[in-house]
Amino acid sequence: MTHNRRYGSTARWMKFNLVGAVGIGVQLGMLALLRAQFGMEYLLATALAVESAVVHNFVWHERFTWVDRSSGRRRDRCFRFLRFNLTTGAVSIAGNLLLMRLLVGQAHVPPLAANLVSIAGCSVVNFLVTDRWVFRVPLWPLAEPTHDL
């Protein structure tokens, strides 16, 4: 691995975590709102809060973290969003729900503190999946032209 590639990975990891940190605020804010204002059950509120953060994070990863790998074509963006939701969304939702059930339901940790632990637990897996699959460098960048409607 060359120095430039190592720096690029480090810089991308830092951008990923910056977007993720803001996403944590989105997720925790949504969790607090859904629990306090709507009295929603903590597992359903967690799932909705995670999905709101997933959408937020995708938008910023597309425009900031992996901007160099974004084609700008609507079709490509839709497929990336689908892959992002199916991977990081699934890892985040499943991981958060499992950890929340264990931490809140079994260990009686307060929901917001448990959610922070859950988010940290899913971060590394999400970065690797996002970097290697969602925003992967295309094997044939000029293979087939696509036309947006």
MOVENMO-V804168 format. One record per residue. RES is the residue in one small letter. BURIAL is 1 if it has 16 or more other C-alpha atoms within 10 Angstrom, else 0. Layout:
# MOVENMO-V804168
res:burial
RES:BURIAL
RES:BURIAL
This chain:
# MOVENMO-V804168
res:burial
m:0
t:0
h:0
n:0
r:0
r:0
y:0
g:0
s:0
t:0
a:0
r:1
w:1
m:0
k:1
f:1
n:1
l:1
v:1
g:1
a:0
v:0
g:1
i:1
g:0
v:1
q:1
l:1
g:0
m:1
l:1
a:1
l:0
l:1
r:1
a:0
q:0
f:0
g:0
m:0
e:0
y:1
l:1
l:0
a:1
t:1
a:1
l:1
a:1
v:1
e:1
s:1
a:1
v:1
v:1
h:1
n:1
f:1
v:0
w:1
h:1
e:1
r:0
f:1
t:1
w:1
v:0
d:0
r:0
s:1
s:0
g:0
r:0
r:0
r:0
d:0
r:1
c:0
f:0
r:1
f:1
l:0
r:1
f:1
n:1
l:0
t:1
t:1
g:1
a:1
v:1
s:1
i:1
a:0
g:1
n:1
l:1
l:0
l:1
m:1
r:1
l:0
l:1
v:1
g:0
q:0
a:0
h:0
v:0
p:0
p:1
l:1
a:0
a:1
n:1
l:0
v:0
s:1
i:1
a:0
g:0
c:1
s:1
v:0
v:0
n:1
f:1
l:0
v:1
t:1
d:1
r:0
w:0
v:1
f:1
r:0
v:0
p:0
l:0
w:0
p:0
l:0
a:0
e:0
p:0
t:0
h:0
d:0
l:0
